[in-house]
């Protein structure tokens, strides 16, 4: 399925982008901010990293558990809205549970991590697929700007927490809470499960008549119920693993290192300014998300991922050099591929599988890739506090990057098409060239 390049997505399309972006921000604020800034107040970095990992794994297992029946869910919108409410309640708990009760706070942090993972990176991402079946790459490229922006706000957030001379966790989180609530309200007011249900058009293709648009919607709903790419078929596909593992490693080291940027930068004392570097991470993360998103659309997900992995390897090489300047450049490289790493689970699933199979395939691609993401903070924390220190993180990044590069180079879309033909033939569905020529 060719992904269109135009960003003319219509008013309601922009409302969906804003909703998704605020959900991504919620995931960053709930999972990343406490681990990066507040860990010493609530049990230490290693303790919170373990909680983050366990919570993320729970979210992943839930996604895998429902992957086989996701096409039969009547309303992804309602699931997304419910998860949004729970996300807000989790953040309120993180804000107001007193530091004198760290055990209860940790439970809320773990629960909030599970819910926010499901909210932004899973439920609404499927909703995007129902609104923009051929333009998911463009939409995700815009919405995932929330990740570098969110991480770039870590510096001001940290300053705000301690600006009064004592930890003001509730006051520091309040602006983010309001933005997340506003995003949820946009989704509630303007978004339905399918654009045809509120007078809009999928892909904002206004050349369609309402009758044709409704017919396409009903066909899509029915085809999703009979997808040939069941969970078992997806997991048995070699090329699924060849593309999904690199997706995971990109997430693992971008998110993992973002949770420990304060400690990594602090390894050089006052030689590096934390606030300035986080600002640079925000800027270059946005550039990376946008540019690699364009390359994804123009050259294909495989090529864009290959470029991202090469940047990851360069980041590892520069970061392993014990020098503040090279570390700063390494973190900028990290920001570039961090900005795009969350795009690939969606764009890869849409580019190499059929529109009717996207929800089922994405419901496996996303949790498997995010399994690597889940262990990222814990692995990075263990490497950081080893005898070698922060440099070991970047040395391991080089090794993992090289392995990921080999895997993505071996990925072959033609083999995915061959399996698709086989499964469709077995299911009595017609064969065609819908997947031919994918890059």
Helices and strands as residue ranges (DSSP letters): H 11-28, I 29-38, G 39-41, H 45-67, G 70-72, H 76-96, H 102-118, I 119-123, H 124-131, H 136-143, H 145-152, H 154-162, H 169-190, G 195-198, G 202-204, H 210-225, H 231-236, H 238-258, H 261-266, G 269-271, H 274-299, H 301-319, H 324-341, H 344-352, G 355-357, H 358-384, H 391-410, H 413-427
